[in-house]
Each structure stands twice: as C-alpha cells, then as structure tokens.
C-alpha cells in the first residue's frame, strides 16, 4: 500500500514550508532515513527524510511550491504501484491575500506590456556544475542563455552572467511595471515573500500592538571595555572578542542579578528564567534570526566569542538547528556595526525585554574636572510593562552599565 510523505513541522514555529530541492527522483529506491528533499522553513533550510521504505512513485509538488504542514509532498510504495486516486493531486494555489497586488493588470494602450519573468532556476536544464556555481553566486539560471545541447546551461554560460542581468532567484520579481508617462525605466517590482520574511511579519505584528511597551535609554562609557578588548588581542587569535561578546556576557550577568527582567509573559503567569539564554539578532538575507547563547552567565568571554561567531556564520548559511534559535529568555540587537547610534528594538514574544545597542563612538566628557575624549555607547531597553515595571528595568540597566564600565567584573 502506498505511503504518504507529508510536509513535516521541521521547526517549532513552522506552519508551512517551501520545497527547495528534490534529493530523490521518481523511481528511486528509498530507505528509512534517506533525505528526500530540502525544505525552507520559517528559519532555515532543513532536510525532509523518509519515515518509510519503498520506491518514490510520485512527486506531488514541484520545486518552489509552498505547502502547509501536513500537506502531501510525495508517495512511496512498490515499484509500479498506482497512487491512490484523488489524494495525490497537487494542491490548488493559495488565494492571494486581499491586500496583495493582482497577479496581472491590463496595461494602458500607451504603455508597452511587460514580459513575464523567465523560468525559475529549478526548471532550467543545466549541468550539475553550473547549478552548483549558480547557487554559490546567487544567480538565477532562468536568466542565462544556455549554449549546451538542447539549450542546456553549462559552466561557460555563467561567465559574465551578472552582465546579462542574472539575479538571485529568491528576489526575482513577481511583476514589474513601467511609468504611464512612457518612461523606459521599471518603476516597481513585486517580490515574493520568503518563509523567514513571512514569519518576521507575523511574529512582530504580535508585539507592538498587543504589548504595552515602554523604553529606557542609558549612555555607557565603553572606554575601559575598549581597552580590555585591545589587551585581550595580545593573547593571540583566541583573545579576539567583539563589543557584542562583552555586552552578551554583561547582559547575562546582570539578568542573574535582576531575574524579573529575565522573563516570559505567559498570559496567565510570568515565567522567570534562572538561566540567561541570550538571543543574538543576526542579519541574514531577507530578514534576521536570533541564535541563542545558552547559559551565557556561566560562560567565559572566550567561549561566548567562539560560540557567537559559529552561530552567526551558520545562521547566514541557513544551517541552524531549531534548538539553536529557539528558547531565548532575553534578546540583544546590535546595529553599531552599521554606524547606528540609537534605535529601539521590537520585543520578541513571549520574552519581556530586548536590548538595542548602538555604535561605540568618541565623545568629549568631563572627568575629574577635565574635558577628555571617551568612548560612549547608547543602549535602549524595550520592556513589556505587563511583566517589567520602570523601576525594575532601570535597576537592571544600572547594573548593566556598571558591568560594562568595569569589565574586570565580568571575569572576577
């Protein structure tokens, strides 16, 4: 009897997945545990594995299709076995949201029609090497003219592909439009939402509206922290730590002293965490993700530095496991590397707080009656007022400021 392969919930928050690549073909023998396909979830690209053995007798959906959790992806069975009638039909496309632009609009007579986008890379004939190189460079093979047999794209066709206008498949426009004045330039493009962008929109829309948020801002003198960084560099590569690493350690240490800020709002109760699991916001293509430094209060700066680099690198490659980006008790967002001095961050529920930090900058300051140049940083805490009061958040920030201005306390 044929067995369904369904879209599994590959992460705790996954509601739907997009099939990125088939790893097995129709007619292939399948063993339990074989990787059947790669699926883009709301946070990463994960492997969909076989839960039963048999032959892949039907691939129900093509590459690029988004399917809700539980939807049928493929059928396994005996070689030559028929697929159960009706159940294997591909799902109808989801109805576009009312706010979405229509898929096609009749253009005014004076405006030249816009040609449809080229076929996606997934449906283009290409050599395995050409596919690999295109994936690494973020090129859409659908925009490359193939010179191989039957128009197949081969390696030589990728030379100068950027000049031909090849673009990332993930950002290929759904539709484009020209100005009604007859100007030749394209004035807009509709870009399909990625799974991570859908999740960001859904999660953060649950924050600012329903959550009564207030903000606390404080300036910190980071001069000693900067001196400590330079001193650690003398130890060699293992001594390399970033301001962000130091801030993570200081935040974790301060949260232990102020557990009321290390909390989740659970509607009918407040969950106080006894370990500081710090969510570290990392910018990735089309969005951001927050890998978690677990038990950061117990780890050295060296450990935090190594772990944060590893997690950030794999986050950008979409290779994090679900338990590596879930379960944070408090989050940190740092835009200092983008030359941002001050901003406010949106709370990621159910967490009750998030800290936004800006760049470390030189400023004149009065020290012992003398005007000197000091390295300053501005930090702003967003607080869920249902769980954290103003005095509670202020006490936490005061401790955090003391730790950052006296970094030896972090290793004492």
N, C-alpha and C positions, 0 to 999 in steps of 0.2 A: 504493500500500500504506500502511495506517495506521501511524503512528509513535507510540511510547510517549513520554509525558512522565513522567519519574520524579522522585522526591524526591531532590534532589542534596545532597551534603555541602557546605553553604554556609559552613561554618567548619571549621577543622582538627580540632576535637574533636566535631563533630556526629555523632550516631548515629541521631537521629530528628528529625522536625520537625512542627510543628503548623500546619495551613493557617489563616491568619488572615483572608484576604480574597481572593476571586477578582477579578482585574483584567480578565479577558476572559470572555465568556459563550459557551455552546454556539452554534455557527453563525457566530461571528465569524471573519473572515479574520485569519490570524496570519502575521507576517513574522519572520524570524530576528532574535532580539534583543528582540522585544516582551516586556514584562513580563506574565506570565500570572497570577501570584498573589504575595501576600506570605506569607512563612513565618516562624514564630517558631522560631529555633534555640535552642541552649543559652545563647547570649549576647546575641542581638539579633534584630530583625525584618529579614529580608533579602528581596530580590526573586528570584523564580524566573522565569528568562527562557526563551524558546523557543530551542531548538537546531535547529529545522527549521521550514519554512514549510508552510502549509496552512490548513485550516479546523478549528476546535475542534469535533470531532464528539461528544465525550463527556467530561464532568467525572466522574471516577470517585469522588472523595471529597467530602463536604460540608465547608463551613467548620467549623472546630473540631476536625477529625479529626487525630489524631497518627499519623504513618506512619513506618516505618523508612526509612533511606536506601536507595534502590533500589526502593522500592515505587512502584506506578503511580499517578500523580496524574490524568492525563488522556490523551486520544488526539487526535492530529492526523491529518488525511487530506483526501481530496477531499470536496467538499460532497455529502452524501447517502450517503457510503460507510459500510458496516456496520463495526462494531467487531469485531475478531477474537473468536470465541466463547470464553467462559470466562475469558480473560485480563483482561477489563475488570471483572470482578466486584469489588465493593468488599471490602476485607479484613475478615475477621471481627474483632470487638473482641478486644483482647489480654486474656488471662486475668489476673484480679486477683491481685496477689501474696498469698501465704498470710497475711501479716501484716495485709493490708488488711481493713477492716471490710466486711461483706457489703453489697451494694447496697440490699437491703431486708430488714427484720426485722419479723416479726409483732409487733404491739404487744399488751400485755396488755389484756384486755377493759375494764379501768377507765381505760385511757389513750386519749384521743382520737387518731385517726390523723392523721399529719402529711401535709399536701397536698404533691404533687410540686412541685418548683421550676418557675417559669414558663419558657416557651420562651426560648432564648437570643436575644440581640440579632440574631444572624446570620440567624435565621429569621423575624423580625418584619417586617411590612410597615411601612415608614417612608419619609418623604420624604428625598431626599439631604441637605437642610439639617439635618433632625432627626438623621440619622445622624452628620453632622459634629459638631454641637453635643454630642450624647450622648457621642461618642468623646472630645472635648476635656474634658468634665466627668466622664468615667469612670462614666457612667450605663448601666445595663442596660435597654435598651428593652423587654425581655421583661416588665418590671415596671411598664410605663407603659401606661395605658389610652388607646388611640387614638381620636380623635374625627373623623378624616377618613373619606373614602369607604372602605367595607368594613373599617372599624376601623383604617385606616392611621394611624400615629403622625405627627403634624405638629408644627411648632415650638411652637405654643401649648400642646401637651400636656406639654412639658418644663418649663413654668413650675410651680415648686413640686414638681418631680419628687422632690427629696430628701425632702419631707414625705410623699410617697406611699410611701416606702420603697425607692426605686430604689437599687440598689447596683452596684458595679463588677462587670462580667461575669467578670473574671478571678478574683474572690473569691466568686462565687456558690457557696453551699453545695451539696455533692453530696447531703447528707442532714442532717436535723435530728432532735432527739429531745426529748421532754418528760419531766419528772420523774415517776417512778412514784407519787409522793405525790399527784399530781393538781395540782401547782403549775402555773400557766398559762405560766410562762416557759420558753423554749427553753434547755436546759442544755448542748447541744453542737451543733457543726456540723462536717461533713466537707468540707474544701475541696480541690478538685483541685490537684495539683501542676503548677506551671508548668514549662516546659522548663529555665529557669535554676535553679529550686529542685531539680529532679532532678539537674542537673549538679553543683551545690554538694554535695548529699548524696553523690553517687558519688565526686567528686574528694577531698573531705575525709575520707571514710572510708578512703581510701588513705594518709592521713597519720599520725594519732596512733597507730593500731595498729601498722603495719609500721615506722614511722620511729622510731628511738631518739632522742627529743627531750630536750634539756636547755635551761634558761632562765638568762639572765644579765640582771640588773637593775641600773640605774645612775641616780642623780639628776643632773640637769644644771641649772646656773644659767643661765636664759634672759634675765637682766636686760639684758645687752648686746644680745642678739638683738631684744628688745622695743624697745630704744632705737633700734636700726638701722631697725626697721620704721617707727617714728614719723618718723625722719629722711627715709626714702625717700618717705613720704607727701607731704612738702613739694614733691616734684618734680611732683606732679600725678597724674592717673589712671594714667599709665604706671609710676608709682613704687609702686603698691599691690601689696604682696606679703603672703602669709599666712605664719604659722609653718610650715605644711606645706610651702610652697615652699622656705623656708630649710632645713628638715630634708631635703627631697629633694636639694637641692644638697649639703648636708653629707654625707649618706649616700653619694652618688655619688663625692664627693671622697675619702672615707675608703675606699671599696671599691677605688679605684685604688691606694691605698697598701697595702691588705690583700686582694690578689686571691684568696686562698684562701677568703674569705667570699663572693666573687662567683662562685658555683659551682653546678653542677647535679650531682646524684648520678645516674649513668647505669648502675647495677647492676655493670657490669664495668669502669667507669672513672669518673673525676671530670673534668667539663668545667669548666675555668677560663676565665671570660669576660674579655676585655681591654677591654670597654666596659661601662659601667654603665647597663643598661636597667632602670629602676626601675618596678615595678608599684605603682600607686597605688590602694589599695582605695577604691571609691566605692559608697555605699549606693544601691541602686535599689529600685523596688517589687518585693517578693517575694524580695529577695536582695542580692547585691553582685557587682561586676565590677571587674577591675583593669586599667584603661587603662595603657599603658606610655609613660613618658617615655624615649625612646631617646637614648643618648649624653648622659645628663644631666650627666656630668662636664665636657663641653665647652660647656655652655650657661650663659648668664648667668641671674641671678635673674629678670630681666625676661622672658626667653624661657621659663623654666620656669613662671613665673606665668601668662603668656598661654596656654601650651600646656595646663597643668593645668586651667585654667578651661574651655577649649574641650572638652577630652576629658571632663571630668566632666559638663558640660552635655549633650553628645551621648550619654554613657553613660546618663544618666537618661531620655533620649528613645529609648533603644534604637536608636541610629543609628550605632554604631561599626562600622567595618570589621574583619574578622578580624585583619588585621595590626596593628591598633591596640590589641588586648587580648591578644595572644599574644607569647611570646618574652622575657618579663621574666627578668632574671638574679637579681634580689633584690626583695623586696616590702616595702611600708610600709603599716601600718594605723594610722590616727589617729582616736581616739574622743574627743579633747579637746573638740571642739565639742558633745559630748553630756554634758559635765561628768564624764566618767570619768577618774579619776586614775591607775589602774593596771589592766592586764589583760595576758593572754598571747594571742598570735595563733597560729593553726594554719598550719604550713608548707604552701605550695602546691607539691607536687612537679612537676617534678624539682628545683626550687630547694632550696638547702641552708639558707636562712635567711630570716627575716622579722622586721621590727622593729615592735613595738607601742608607740605613744606616747600618753600621757595629756594632760590639760589642763595649761596653764601656770597656776600658782597662786601666790599670795603666801604666803611663809613667813618667819618670823624666822630669821636666820642670823647667825653671828658672823664679822665681817670686821675684821681688824686689831684684835682685842680688843673690838670694839663690836658690840652687837646691832642689826642693821638688817633691814629688810624686803627680801627678794629674790624674784624670780620664778623659781620652780622647776618642773621638768618631770621626770617619771619615764619612763624608756624600758626596755623589756624585749625582748631578742633571743631568739627561738626558734631553736635550732641543731640541725641534723641531725648527730648525733655520728659518723655514718659518714664525713662529709666535713669537719666542723669540730670541732676539739678545744677544750677550755675555754680554754686559754691563747690560742689563735688568735682566738676570739670576743671574749675580754676585751681583747686588744690593739686589735682593731677598734673596740670601744666606747670605749676610752680616747681613741683618735684622734678619733672622732666627738664625744665630749664636749668635747675641746679646740677643735674647729672651731666648735661651737655656742656655746661660751662666749667665743670670739674671732671673731665673724662677719666681721671685716675680712679674715680669712684666706681667706674664700670668694671675694673679689673681688681679692685680691692678685695 
